Amino acid sequence: MVEGMMTQSGRGSVRTDEDRLAFNSVKVFSATMAQDRGHLGEKVTAWLIEHPRSKVVDTIVTQSSDAAFHCLAITIFYQDEIG
């Protein structure tokens, strides 16, 4: 861990093999500047509109900070367009 980096635990879930959804692609959207973080959802929405045949199977939102910077990441796990 980087010196000065803070971590915080949150709620999560655990999937078993029976309910695990398969994915073959991952898309990560991230931003550190305040204005960029404020528009991150719009970037995700635009990407989803541009990829209507991609099936999202899971999404993880991660926030990390140190003394000077804040980073927001939205990670999308999906089944890539086929055909």
Rosetta blueprint (number, residue, H / E / L):
1 M L
2 V L
3 E L
4 G L
5 M L
6 M E
7 T L
8 Q L
9 S L
10 G L
11 R L
12 G L
13 S L
14 V L
15 R L
16 T L
17 D L
18 E L
19 D L
20 R L
21 L L
22 A L
23 F L
24 N L
25 S E
26 V E
27 K E
28 V E
29 F E
30 S E
31 A E
32 T L
33 M L
34 A H
35 Q H
36 D H
37 R H
38 G H
39 H L
40 L H
41 G H
42 E H
43 K H
44 V H
45 T H
46 A H
47 W H
48 L H
49 I H
50 E H
51 H L
52 P L
53 R L
54 S L
55 K E
56 V E
57 V E
58 D E
59 T E
60 I E
61 V E
62 T E
63 Q E
64 S E
65 S E
66 D L
67 A L
68 A L
69 F L
70 H E
71 C E
72 L E
73 A E
74 I E
75 T E
76 I E
77 F E
78 Y E
79 Q E
80 D L
81 E L
82 I L
83 G L
